[in-house]
Amino acid sequence: MFTGIENAFVNLPQALKADWPGNVWWHWVIFTLIAIVFFLGSVIMFIFMERRVLAKMQARIGPNRIGPFGLLQAIADAVKVLTKENITPSNADKIVFWLAPAIVFAPVLMVFAVVPFANGAVLADLNIGILYAIAIGSLSTIGVFMAGWSSSNKYSTLGAMRMVAAVISYEMPIVLTFATIIVLTGSMSLNDIVIAQGKYWFIFSQPLGFFLAFVAGCAEINRSPFDLMEADSEIVAGFHTEYSGMKFAMFYLGEYGEAVVMSTIIATLFLGGWQGPFLPPFVWLIGKIFFVFFLMIWTRTTLPRVRIDQLMKLAWKFLFPLALINLFATGLEVLTFPNGLPWYFIPVNFGIGVVLVLLWSRLYKVGWGRIEIQ
């Protein structure tokens, strides 16, 4: 593994003290407020950005009436949803039905406790930061299944079961891909991982890892073309079919919140997080987060929705084997270059990644474009 991370990189901003601004409770209050404001503000901007970018890509206008350039459209929609009637099915399990939206929303917000906005600017710099983010982020799946099962609706239950199956399947390549970052840095702290990218971002030494994390992340958070849990042509609207008003708004907020979390984790692990010249660290982090989300919008506009058999085969026959190969290759590189990967080896990694993706796509067909009976 790499040694002397803090000595290998230069021009890092001064790290904040662990109890900044000098009191543990003030530290907790300030960074909790920062995380909440950042999360809610990012969700609003993500909604606006997706609508406008999709409109441009599809030769439409998009929201442009409420507020300058339609910036307040998301807020107007939130007010409209919150004023709608809350309806609970007569056969639903009332307690579970009401608890599900909160269980979906809360873990998404909790992930930001370990996200560094600058060097040391983090609510809790845990030495198991990646493990915490993966574990807490997966808890929202429990809320999804609670919503589908408690609704007393077979379409809701089917959508929830699809969600659970997808999360379990795509969690494997994500964990293996994140493990390659741990092998490179020798740390699970997100702040240490950002510092370790002082020479070059890990997207250059781990292009295949970035690809795997992005694809698996989109599938896990129900982003198109993997949004089968809400396929209106098959199961009406999936697990939240019976929800309305405030409860539906919680699901909607949680879905975009998951996109914020996944974009943040990918930007932190592969794009250098808060690192960058001239601009303040948090500006770099925000810019990279929105860049990753732009890629999600781009794939939504370009690719058609896959079938459920294609979704599962893509995870187990394509992404999972490639993630294993990438992990072993990374371990071999670390043993070969214990002081860091030479810059001239970066094009080799890109070449290996492209070749592996092309060859594996030839070896394992996942049924694109044809019906498979099994």
N, C-alpha and C positions, 0 to 999 in steps of 0.2 A: 504493500500500500504506500501511498504517498506519505512522506514524512516532512515535518516542518512546514505545515500549510501556511502558518502565519508569517514565516520568513521567506516564502517563495513568491509572494505577491507584494506589489508596491502600489503607492498612490491610493491606498484605501482611506476612506473618511474616518475621522476620529470616532471610535466606538462609544456609544452611550454607556453609562454605568448601569449595572444590573438593576439598581433601585431608583433610576432617574425618575423624577426630579429630586430624589433624596429621601423619599419616604415610600415604603412598600405599598401603603394604601393609596397614596396619590398616583403612584405608578400604575396600580391596578385600575383606578378610576379613569385616568387619562387614556391609557391604551385600550380599555374597553370601549370608551366613547369613540376613539379613532376607528376601531374595528367595526363598530356598528354603523357609523356614518359612512365609512368607506364601502361597506357591504351594501347598504341601502342606496347610496349614490351610484355605485357601479351597476346595480340591478336596473335602476331607472335609465342610465345611459346605455346599457346593453339592449334594453327593449327599444329605445329610440334608434340606436345604431342598426339593429337588425332590421327594423322596418324600413329605414331609409336606404340602407345598402341593398336589401332585397329589391326594393322598388327600382333603384338605379340599374341593377343587374337584369331586371325583368321589364325594363322600359316603362316603368310606372312613375307616378309622382311621389307616393308615400304621404305620411302625415305632414301637413304644412299649414294648418289652420290655427290650432290652439297654441299660442305662444310663438316666439320667434323661431322660424324654421320648423314649427311643430314640436318644439322641445317639451311643452307641457302636456302633450297628448297622453303620455303614460300616466301622469298624475290625474288627468281627467278620467281615464279609464279606471284607475284605482278607486276614485270617488264613486263612479257609476257601479262598480262591482260591490263595493262596501254597502251601498244603499239598497241592493237587491234583497229579496226575501230569502231567509235561511230555511231550507226545506230538508226535513229528515224523513226518510222512508219509514213507513209504519212497521215494517218487519225488520228494520235494521237493529243491530246491537248498539244502543244509543251511546253508552259510555265509550266503547271502542271507536265508534263512528266520530265522536267529538274529539277524542284524543289524537287520532291519526294525523290531522294537519299539523299540530304542534310538534309531534315526534318527527315529522318530515322536515320541518323548518329549523328546529333548534340545532341539530348536529351540524347543519351547513354553516351556521354562524359561528359555532364553537371552533371550527377548523382555523379561523383567523387568529386564534390565540397564539399560534406558533409561527405565523408568517412574519418575517422581518421586513419592515418598511425602509430601514436604513441599517447601518452597522450597529447592532445591539438594540435597535428600536423595535422591540417585540414584547408582547405581553408576557410570554413565558418561553424563554429559550431552552426548551427541553432537549436533553441529549438523546431522546427518542422521538424527535419531531416528526419524521416521516411516518413512523409506526403509529403515532398519535393521529396524524391526519388521515391515514388509511382506515384506521379502526373507527374513528368518530364519523368520518364521511360515509361509511357503510351502514351506519345505524338508521339512516333515513329510509333504507329499504324496508325496515320493520314497519315503519309508518305506512308505507305504500301497501304492504300486504294487509295491514290492519284495515286500511280504507277499503280495499277490494273485498275482503272477506266480510266485513261488518255491514256492507251495503245491501246484502241479500239480493245481489244482482249477478247473474252468471257471467255477463260481459265484464263487469268490474273485477270479478274474481279471476277471470282468464287474463285480463290485462295485468293484474297484480302478480300472478304466477309467472307471466312472461318477464316481468321486471326482475323478480327474484332470480329466475334462471339466467337472465342476461348479466346481472351483477355478479353472481357466483362465477360465471364463465369468464367474464372479462376482468375480474379481479386478479385472476392468475397471471396473465401477461403484464398487467400493470405492476403488480408486486415484484415480479421478476425484473421488469425494466427499472423500477426504482432501486432494486437491489444492486444493479450495475453502478448506479451513482454512489451507493454506499461503499462498494468495492473501490471505486476511484478515489473517494475522499477519506475513507476510514472513519466517517462520522455520520450520524443520523440527524444531527442538528441542522435545521434549514439555514441558519445564519452561517454556520461553518461551510456548508455546501456552496453558498453564494460567494464567500470569501475565497474558496478553492477555485473559483472561475476567474481569477484575476488575470491569468495569462490568456485564456481563451474560454469562451462559453462551451459548455458540454455538448451543445448541438453540433459542434464541429468534430469533437472526438466521439460522439455518440449519435450520429445521424439516424441510424437504424433505431436506436432507443427512442429518439424524439418521435419518429414515425409511429412506432408501436404504442407509445404512451398517448399520442394524439388520437389515433384510431380507436384504441381500447377505451380511452376516456370519453370520447363522443358516444360510444355504445353504452357505457355504464351510466351516463347522465341522461340518456334518452334523447340524444340529439339526432336530427336527420343526417343520414338516411337510415338510422337505426331506431327510429321512434315507433316501433311496433306496439308499444304499450298503450299508445293513443291512436291506433289506426282506425279512423272513423269508418272506413269502408268494411272493416271486419268486426270490430268490437265497440262500436258507437264512439266512446271517448276513453275507454280504458278504465283504470282504477278509480278515477274521480268522476265517473258518469253521474252519480247521484248527488254530487256536491254542488252547492251554489253559495252566493254571497261571500261572506267573510271567510268561510272554510275553503271555498274554491280559490279565493285570493291567496291564501296561505300556500296552497299547492303550486299556484302560478309563481309566487315569489320564490318558493323553494326550488322550482325547476330552473329558473334563471340564476338563483343563488348557487346551484350546483355548477352551472356554467362558469360563474365567477370563480368559484373555488378551483375547478379543474384548470381554468386558464391561469390562475395565480400559481398553482403548484407546478404546472409545466413551465411557466415563465421563470419561476424560482430555480427549478432543477436544471433546466436546459438553456435558458437565455440569460443567465447571469443575474437574475433578480434585480436588486436595486443598483447594481454596478453600471457605471457609464460616466463618460467625461462631461464636464461643464455644467450640466443640469443637476438639480437636487436629486438625491437617490430615489425618493418616492415618485418623482416624475418619470424616471426611467422605468420603475416597476409598473406604474399605471400604463405607460405606453406599450410595454411588452405584453401586459395582460390584454389590452385591446387588440393588439396584433394577433394573438392566439385566437381570440374570439372572432376576429375577422376571417381567419382560416375556417372556423366552424361555420360561419355564414356562407362562405364560398362553397364549401362542400354541400351545404343544404341546397343551395341554388343549382348546383351542377349535377348531383347524383340522385337517381330515383330511389325510392324506399325499397329496401330488401325484404325478402320473405323470412319467416321465422327459421326455416331450415338453413337458409343461407347465413343468417345471423349466428346460429350456434356453430356451424361448421367453420365460419371465419375465425371464431375464437379458438376452437380446439385443434383445427387442422392447419391453420395458417399462423395466427399471432402467437399462440403458445409455443410451438416448436421454434419459431424465430426468436422469441424472447429467451428461450433456453440457450440457443446457439450464441446469441448476443452476450449473455451472461458469462458463458465459458470463454468466449473470445476476449471479453474485457478482462477477466481474470488472468488470461495468458499475457495480455498486453501489460498489465500491472506488474506481473512477475518479470517480464522482459525489460520493462522500463520503470524501475522502482522510483525514480526521481521525477517522473512526469513524462507524458507522451511527447516525443519530438514533433515540431510543427510540420515536418515533411511527411509524417505518417498520417496526417489528417486527410489528404486526398485518397490514401489507401483505404481508410475507413469508409469514406463516401462510396468508393468503388465496390468494396465488399458489401455494403448495405444494399446498393442497387442490384448487384448480382444475386444476392440472397433473395430479395423480394421477387425478382423476375423468375428465378429458377423455382422457388417454392410455389409461386402462382401457377407454374406449368405442371408441377408434380401433383398438386392437390386442387382439383376442381371443386368449387363449392356450389355449383348448380346455377350460376348466373344465366338468366334468360331461358330456363326450361323447367318444367315441372318434374319433380323427382318423387317417385312412389317407393316407399321403403316398407 
